[in-house]
Amino acid sequence: MTLRKKGISPIIATILLIVVALILVGILLSWGQGFIINSTSDADKAIDRKCIGAEISFNYCDYNASSKTLSMIIVNTGKIDFKEGSALPLILIDGAKELYNEKTNLLENEEGFPVGSPKKIDVDLEGAGLVPPFDVEIRSSQCTNFFAKTICK
């Protein structure tokens, strides 16, 4: 008497393995799709697309010790106009790491800062007690992730 062992035929076993693999791939793809959508939307929120290409260059920056005046010429060398009503605050940190931010808007009483235009800025530091060199930073209310930086001596 011979005993025959019954089991799953190789064809049925292969089909079952393929079905299980497809189910796992489907679960992984649905999770991955949600993960990628959330990740890219977070990145889009971090980048302000209307401000890509914003750039300000410092053509000149000098401190006159006798008049206690910091003079600079900035140029909008980017691809966007800084609009009327937007602010370009100036932040100074002196050689002793003291902060000066009295000049809250470089564009006050002006009609924006169009591409290619230069702007001369004089900051009177008389009585501020600041010492050179100065780390100069300009930020923008229109483009919150934008800033331009230089050192004036």
Rosetta constraint file for C-alpha pairs under 8 A:
AtomPair CA 8 CA 12 HARMONIC 6.45 0.50
AtomPair CA 8 CA 13 HARMONIC 6.31 0.50
AtomPair CA 9 CA 13 HARMONIC 6.32 0.50
AtomPair CA 10 CA 14 HARMONIC 6.12 0.50
AtomPair CA 11 CA 15 HARMONIC 6.27 0.50
AtomPair CA 12 CA 16 HARMONIC 6.16 0.50
AtomPair CA 13 CA 17 HARMONIC 6.23 0.50
AtomPair CA 14 CA 18 HARMONIC 6.25 0.50
AtomPair CA 15 CA 19 HARMONIC 6.22 0.50
AtomPair CA 16 CA 20 HARMONIC 6.21 0.50
AtomPair CA 17 CA 21 HARMONIC 6.10 0.50
AtomPair CA 18 CA 22 HARMONIC 6.12 0.50
AtomPair CA 19 CA 23 HARMONIC 6.23 0.50
AtomPair CA 20 CA 24 HARMONIC 6.28 0.50
AtomPair CA 21 CA 25 HARMONIC 6.18 0.50
AtomPair CA 22 CA 26 HARMONIC 6.11 0.50
AtomPair CA 23 CA 27 HARMONIC 6.30 0.50
AtomPair CA 24 CA 28 HARMONIC 6.15 0.50
AtomPair CA 25 CA 29 HARMONIC 6.04 0.50
AtomPair CA 26 CA 30 HARMONIC 6.20 0.50
AtomPair CA 27 CA 31 HARMONIC 6.31 0.50
AtomPair CA 28 CA 32 HARMONIC 6.00 0.50
AtomPair CA 29 CA 33 HARMONIC 5.95 0.50
AtomPair CA 30 CA 34 HARMONIC 6.54 0.50
AtomPair CA 31 CA 35 HARMONIC 6.22 0.50
AtomPair CA 32 CA 36 HARMONIC 6.05 0.50
AtomPair CA 33 CA 37 HARMONIC 6.17 0.50
AtomPair CA 34 CA 38 HARMONIC 6.18 0.50
AtomPair CA 35 CA 39 HARMONIC 6.12 0.50
AtomPair CA 36 CA 40 HARMONIC 6.06 0.50
AtomPair CA 37 CA 41 HARMONIC 6.13 0.50
AtomPair CA 38 CA 42 HARMONIC 6.28 0.50
AtomPair CA 39 CA 43 HARMONIC 6.42 0.50
AtomPair CA 40 CA 44 HARMONIC 6.15 0.50
AtomPair CA 41 CA 45 HARMONIC 6.26 0.50
AtomPair CA 42 CA 46 HARMONIC 6.43 0.50
AtomPair CA 43 CA 47 HARMONIC 6.46 0.50
AtomPair CA 44 CA 48 HARMONIC 7.40 0.50
AtomPair CA 47 CA 145 HARMONIC 7.84 0.50
AtomPair CA 48 CA 52 HARMONIC 6.98 0.50
AtomPair CA 48 CA 143 HARMONIC 7.16 0.50
AtomPair CA 48 CA 145 HARMONIC 7.62 0.50
AtomPair CA 51 CA 80 HARMONIC 7.02 0.50
AtomPair CA 51 CA 143 HARMONIC 5.68 0.50
AtomPair CA 51 CA 146 HARMONIC 7.87 0.50
AtomPair CA 52 CA 79 HARMONIC 7.91 0.50
AtomPair CA 53 CA 78 HARMONIC 5.34 0.50
AtomPair CA 53 CA 79 HARMONIC 5.03 0.50
AtomPair CA 53 CA 80 HARMONIC 6.52 0.50
AtomPair CA 54 CA 77 HARMONIC 7.79 0.50
AtomPair CA 54 CA 78 HARMONIC 4.67 0.50
AtomPair CA 54 CA 79 HARMONIC 5.89 0.50
AtomPair CA 54 CA 80 HARMONIC 5.69 0.50
AtomPair CA 54 CA 143 HARMONIC 7.89 0.50
AtomPair CA 54 CA 146 HARMONIC 7.05 0.50
AtomPair CA 55 CA 76 HARMONIC 6.13 0.50
AtomPair CA 55 CA 77 HARMONIC 5.49 0.50
AtomPair CA 55 CA 78 HARMONIC 4.19 0.50
AtomPair CA 55 CA 79 HARMONIC 7.44 0.50
AtomPair CA 55 CA 146 HARMONIC 7.86 0.50
AtomPair CA 55 CA 148 HARMONIC 7.19 0.50
AtomPair CA 56 CA 74 HARMONIC 6.53 0.50
AtomPair CA 56 CA 75 HARMONIC 5.60 0.50
AtomPair CA 56 CA 76 HARMONIC 4.63 0.50
AtomPair CA 56 CA 77 HARMONIC 5.49 0.50
AtomPair CA 56 CA 78 HARMONIC 6.51 0.50
AtomPair CA 56 CA 148 HARMONIC 6.03 0.50
AtomPair CA 57 CA 74 HARMONIC 5.60 0.50
AtomPair CA 57 CA 75 HARMONIC 5.30 0.50
AtomPair CA 57 CA 76 HARMONIC 6.53 0.50
AtomPair CA 57 CA 77 HARMONIC 6.27 0.50
AtomPair CA 57 CA 148 HARMONIC 7.18 0.50
AtomPair CA 58 CA 72 HARMONIC 7.13 0.50
AtomPair CA 58 CA 73 HARMONIC 5.98 0.50
AtomPair CA 58 CA 74 HARMONIC 4.58 0.50
AtomPair CA 58 CA 75 HARMONIC 6.53 0.50
AtomPair CA 58 CA 150 HARMONIC 7.21 0.50
AtomPair CA 59 CA 72 HARMONIC 7.38 0.50
AtomPair CA 59 CA 73 HARMONIC 5.45 0.50
AtomPair CA 59 CA 74 HARMONIC 5.80 0.50
AtomPair CA 59 CA 75 HARMONIC 7.01 0.50
AtomPair CA 60 CA 71 HARMONIC 7.70 0.50
AtomPair CA 60 CA 72 HARMONIC 5.03 0.50
AtomPair CA 60 CA 73 HARMONIC 5.04 0.50
AtomPair CA 60 CA 74 HARMONIC 7.24 0.50
AtomPair CA 61 CA 70 HARMONIC 7.31 0.50
AtomPair CA 61 CA 71 HARMONIC 5.70 0.50
AtomPair CA 61 CA 72 HARMONIC 4.14 0.50
AtomPair CA 61 CA 73 HARMONIC 6.62 0.50
AtomPair CA 61 CA 151 HARMONIC 7.84 0.50
AtomPair CA 61 CA 152 HARMONIC 5.37 0.50
AtomPair CA 61 CA 153 HARMONIC 7.66 0.50
AtomPair CA 62 CA 70 HARMONIC 5.85 0.50
AtomPair CA 62 CA 71 HARMONIC 5.43 0.50
AtomPair CA 62 CA 72 HARMONIC 6.38 0.50
AtomPair CA 62 CA 152 HARMONIC 5.54 0.50
AtomPair CA 62 CA 153 HARMONIC 5.83 0.50
AtomPair CA 63 CA 68 HARMONIC 7.08 0.50
AtomPair CA 63 CA 69 HARMONIC 5.84 0.50
AtomPair CA 63 CA 70 HARMONIC 4.38 0.50
AtomPair CA 63 CA 71 HARMONIC 6.27 0.50
AtomPair CA 63 CA 132 HARMONIC 7.49 0.50
AtomPair CA 63 CA 152 HARMONIC 6.74 0.50
AtomPair CA 63 CA 153 HARMONIC 5.86 0.50
AtomPair CA 64 CA 68 HARMONIC 5.55 0.50
AtomPair CA 64 CA 69 HARMONIC 5.30 0.50
AtomPair CA 64 CA 70 HARMONIC 6.29 0.50
AtomPair CA 64 CA 71 HARMONIC 7.80 0.50
AtomPair CA 65 CA 69 HARMONIC 6.98 0.50
AtomPair CA 67 CA 126 HARMONIC 7.58 0.50
AtomPair CA 68 CA 124 HARMONIC 6.31 0.50
AtomPair CA 68 CA 125 HARMONIC 5.34 0.50
AtomPair CA 68 CA 126 HARMONIC 5.35 0.50
AtomPair CA 69 CA 122 HARMONIC 6.50 0.50
AtomPair CA 69 CA 123 HARMONIC 5.58 0.50
AtomPair CA 69 CA 124 HARMONIC 4.69 0.50
AtomPair CA 69 CA 125 HARMONIC 5.63 0.50
AtomPair CA 69 CA 126 HARMONIC 7.30 0.50
AtomPair CA 70 CA 122 HARMONIC 5.70 0.50
AtomPair CA 70 CA 123 HARMONIC 5.08 0.50
AtomPair CA 70 CA 124 HARMONIC 6.58 0.50
AtomPair CA 70 CA 125 HARMONIC 7.15 0.50
AtomPair CA 71 CA 120 HARMONIC 7.40 0.50
AtomPair CA 71 CA 121 HARMONIC 5.70 0.50
AtomPair CA 71 CA 122 HARMONIC 4.48 0.50
AtomPair CA 71 CA 123 HARMONIC 6.39 0.50
AtomPair CA 72 CA 120 HARMONIC 5.87 0.50
AtomPair CA 72 CA 121 HARMONIC 5.26 0.50
AtomPair CA 72 CA 122 HARMONIC 6.56 0.50
AtomPair CA 73 CA 118 HARMONIC 6.65 0.50
AtomPair CA 73 CA 119 HARMONIC 5.54 0.50
AtomPair CA 73 CA 120 HARMONIC 4.44 0.50
AtomPair CA 73 CA 121 HARMONIC 6.11 0.50
AtomPair CA 74 CA 118 HARMONIC 5.60 0.50
AtomPair CA 74 CA 119 HARMONIC 5.30 0.50
AtomPair CA 74 CA 120 HARMONIC 6.54 0.50
AtomPair CA 74 CA 121 HARMONIC 7.79 0.50
AtomPair CA 75 CA 115 HARMONIC 8.00 0.50
AtomPair CA 75 CA 116 HARMONIC 6.33 0.50
AtomPair CA 75 CA 117 HARMONIC 5.66 0.50
AtomPair CA 75 CA 118 HARMONIC 4.21 0.50
AtomPair CA 75 CA 119 HARMONIC 6.26 0.50
AtomPair CA 76 CA 81 HARMONIC 7.81 0.50
AtomPair CA 76 CA 113 HARMONIC 6.93 0.50
AtomPair CA 76 CA 114 HARMONIC 6.71 0.50
AtomPair CA 76 CA 115 HARMONIC 5.07 0.50
AtomPair CA 76 CA 116 HARMONIC 5.21 0.50
AtomPair CA 76 CA 117 HARMONIC 5.77 0.50
AtomPair CA 76 CA 118 HARMONIC 6.61 0.50
AtomPair CA 77 CA 115 HARMONIC 6.13 0.50
AtomPair CA 77 CA 116 HARMONIC 5.62 0.50
AtomPair CA 78 CA 115 HARMONIC 6.27 0.50
AtomPair CA 78 CA 116 HARMONIC 7.77 0.50
AtomPair CA 79 CA 115 HARMONIC 6.37 0.50
AtomPair CA 80 CA 114 HARMONIC 7.30 0.50
AtomPair CA 80 CA 115 HARMONIC 6.13 0.50
AtomPair CA 81 CA 112 HARMONIC 7.25 0.50
AtomPair CA 81 CA 113 HARMONIC 5.88 0.50
AtomPair CA 81 CA 114 HARMONIC 4.32 0.50
AtomPair CA 81 CA 115 HARMONIC 5.29 0.50
AtomPair CA 82 CA 86 HARMONIC 6.73 0.50
AtomPair CA 82 CA 112 HARMONIC 5.38 0.50
AtomPair CA 82 CA 113 HARMONIC 4.89 0.50
AtomPair CA 82 CA 114 HARMONIC 6.05 0.50
AtomPair CA 82 CA 115 HARMONIC 7.96 0.50
AtomPair CA 82 CA 142 HARMONIC 7.09 0.50
AtomPair CA 83 CA 111 HARMONIC 7.17 0.50
AtomPair CA 83 CA 112 HARMONIC 4.50 0.50
AtomPair CA 83 CA 113 HARMONIC 6.50 0.50
AtomPair CA 83 CA 114 HARMONIC 7.57 0.50
AtomPair CA 83 CA 142 HARMONIC 7.64 0.50
AtomPair CA 84 CA 110 HARMONIC 7.00 0.50
AtomPair CA 84 CA 111 HARMONIC 4.70 0.50
AtomPair CA 84 CA 112 HARMONIC 4.01 0.50
AtomPair CA 84 CA 113 HARMONIC 7.59 0.50
AtomPair CA 85 CA 111 HARMONIC 7.58 0.50
AtomPair CA 85 CA 112 HARMONIC 7.00 0.50
AtomPair CA 86 CA 107 HARMONIC 7.58 0.50
AtomPair CA 86 CA 112 HARMONIC 7.17 0.50
AtomPair CA 86 CA 140 HARMONIC 7.27 0.50
AtomPair CA 86 CA 141 HARMONIC 5.70 0.50
AtomPair CA 86 CA 142 HARMONIC 5.52 0.50
AtomPair CA 87 CA 104 HARMONIC 7.78 0.50
AtomPair CA 87 CA 105 HARMONIC 5.18 0.50
AtomPair CA 87 CA 106 HARMONIC 6.93 0.50
AtomPair CA 87 CA 107 HARMONIC 6.14 0.50
AtomPair CA 87 CA 108 HARMONIC 7.52 0.50
AtomPair CA 87 CA 140 HARMONIC 5.80 0.50
AtomPair CA 87 CA 141 HARMONIC 5.18 0.50
AtomPair CA 87 CA 142 HARMONIC 7.07 0.50
AtomPair CA 88 CA 104 HARMONIC 7.35 0.50
AtomPair CA 88 CA 105 HARMONIC 5.00 0.50
AtomPair CA 88 CA 106 HARMONIC 5.27 0.50
AtomPair CA 88 CA 107 HARMONIC 6.25 0.50
AtomPair CA 88 CA 138 HARMONIC 6.19 0.50
AtomPair CA 88 CA 139 HARMONIC 5.51 0.50
AtomPair CA 88 CA 140 HARMONIC 4.70 0.50
AtomPair CA 88 CA 141 HARMONIC 6.54 0.50
AtomPair CA 89 CA 101 HARMONIC 7.68 0.50
AtomPair CA 89 CA 103 HARMONIC 6.48 0.50
AtomPair CA 89 CA 104 HARMONIC 4.53 0.50
AtomPair CA 89 CA 105 HARMONIC 4.44 0.50
AtomPair CA 89 CA 106 HARMONIC 6.02 0.50
AtomPair CA 89 CA 138 HARMONIC 5.77 0.50
AtomPair CA 89 CA 139 HARMONIC 5.66 0.50
AtomPair CA 89 CA 140 HARMONIC 6.69 0.50
AtomPair CA 90 CA 101 HARMONIC 6.16 0.50
AtomPair CA 90 CA 102 HARMONIC 7.91 0.50
AtomPair CA 90 CA 103 HARMONIC 5.74 0.50
AtomPair CA 90 CA 104 HARMONIC 6.12 0.50
AtomPair CA 90 CA 105 HARMONIC 6.81 0.50
AtomPair CA 90 CA 106 HARMONIC 6.89 0.50
AtomPair CA 90 CA 136 HARMONIC 7.16 0.50
AtomPair CA 90 CA 137 HARMONIC 5.92 0.50
AtomPair CA 90 CA 138 HARMONIC 4.81 0.50
AtomPair CA 90 CA 139 HARMONIC 6.89 0.50
AtomPair CA 91 CA 99 HARMONIC 7.35 0.50
AtomPair CA 91 CA 100 HARMONIC 6.10 0.50
AtomPair CA 91 CA 101 HARMONIC 4.77 0.50
AtomPair CA 91 CA 103 HARMONIC 7.63 0.50
AtomPair CA 91 CA 136 HARMONIC 5.93 0.50
AtomPair CA 91 CA 137 HARMONIC 5.12 0.50
AtomPair CA 91 CA 138 HARMONIC 6.31 0.50
AtomPair CA 92 CA 99 HARMONIC 5.85 0.50
AtomPair CA 92 CA 100 HARMONIC 4.99 0.50
AtomPair CA 92 CA 101 HARMONIC 6.18 0.50
AtomPair CA 92 CA 134 HARMONIC 6.19 0.50
AtomPair CA 92 CA 135 HARMONIC 5.64 0.50
AtomPair CA 92 CA 136 HARMONIC 4.82 0.50
AtomPair CA 92 CA 137 HARMONIC 6.45 0.50
AtomPair CA 93 CA 97 HARMONIC 5.52 0.50
AtomPair CA 93 CA 98 HARMONIC 5.39 0.50
AtomPair CA 93 CA 99 HARMONIC 4.63 0.50
AtomPair CA 93 CA 100 HARMONIC 6.19 0.50
AtomPair CA 93 CA 134 HARMONIC 5.56 0.50
AtomPair CA 93 CA 135 HARMONIC 5.08 0.50
AtomPair CA 93 CA 136 HARMONIC 6.74 0.50
AtomPair CA 94 CA 98 HARMONIC 5.40 0.50
AtomPair CA 94 CA 99 HARMONIC 6.77 0.50
AtomPair CA 94 CA 100 HARMONIC 7.92 0.50
AtomPair CA 94 CA 130 HARMONIC 5.89 0.50
AtomPair CA 94 CA 131 HARMONIC 5.62 0.50
AtomPair CA 94 CA 132 HARMONIC 5.66 0.50
AtomPair CA 94 CA 133 HARMONIC 5.87 0.50
AtomPair CA 94 CA 134 HARMONIC 4.43 0.50
AtomPair CA 94 CA 135 HARMONIC 6.32 0.50
AtomPair CA 95 CA 130 HARMONIC 7.69 0.50
AtomPair CA 95 CA 131 HARMONIC 5.60 0.50
AtomPair CA 95 CA 132 HARMONIC 5.24 0.50
AtomPair CA 95 CA 133 HARMONIC 5.12 0.50
AtomPair CA 95 CA 134 HARMONIC 6.10 0.50
AtomPair CA 96 CA 130 HARMONIC 7.62 0.50
AtomPair CA 96 CA 131 HARMONIC 6.72 0.50
AtomPair CA 98 CA 130 HARMONIC 7.10 0.50
AtomPair CA 103 CA 123 HARMONIC 7.61 0.50
AtomPair CA 106 CA 121 HARMONIC 7.66 0.50
AtomPair CA 107 CA 111 HARMONIC 7.54 0.50
AtomPair CA 107 CA 112 HARMONIC 6.44 0.50
AtomPair CA 107 CA 113 HARMONIC 7.38 0.50
AtomPair CA 113 CA 117 HARMONIC 6.71 0.50
AtomPair CA 125 CA 129 HARMONIC 7.54 0.50
AtomPair CA 125 CA 130 HARMONIC 7.23 0.50
AtomPair CA 132 CA 152 HARMONIC 7.52 0.50
AtomPair CA 132 CA 153 HARMONIC 5.76 0.50
AtomPair CA 133 CA 151 HARMONIC 6.79 0.50
AtomPair CA 133 CA 152 HARMONIC 5.67 0.50
AtomPair CA 133 CA 153 HARMONIC 4.44 0.50
AtomPair CA 134 CA 151 HARMONIC 5.56 0.50
AtomPair CA 134 CA 152 HARMONIC 5.07 0.50
AtomPair CA 134 CA 153 HARMONIC 6.34 0.50
AtomPair CA 135 CA 149 HARMONIC 7.27 0.50
AtomPair CA 135 CA 150 HARMONIC 6.03 0.50
AtomPair CA 135 CA 151 HARMONIC 4.60 0.50
AtomPair CA 135 CA 152 HARMONIC 6.49 0.50
AtomPair CA 136 CA 149 HARMONIC 5.61 0.50
AtomPair CA 136 CA 150 HARMONIC 5.33 0.50
AtomPair CA 136 CA 151 HARMONIC 5.85 0.50
AtomPair CA 136 CA 152 HARMONIC 6.99 0.50
AtomPair CA 137 CA 147 HARMONIC 6.70 0.50
AtomPair CA 137 CA 148 HARMONIC 5.61 0.50
AtomPair CA 137 CA 149 HARMONIC 4.44 0.50
AtomPair CA 137 CA 150 HARMONIC 6.67 0.50
AtomPair CA 138 CA 147 HARMONIC 5.45 0.50
AtomPair CA 138 CA 148 HARMONIC 5.20 0.50
AtomPair CA 138 CA 149 HARMONIC 6.51 0.50
AtomPair CA 139 CA 144 HARMONIC 7.37 0.50
AtomPair CA 139 CA 146 HARMONIC 6.03 0.50
AtomPair CA 139 CA 147 HARMONIC 4.44 0.50
AtomPair CA 139 CA 148 HARMONIC 6.69 0.50
AtomPair CA 140 CA 144 HARMONIC 5.75 0.50
AtomPair CA 140 CA 145 HARMONIC 7.84 0.50
AtomPair CA 140 CA 146 HARMONIC 6.17 0.50
AtomPair CA 140 CA 147 HARMONIC 6.73 0.50
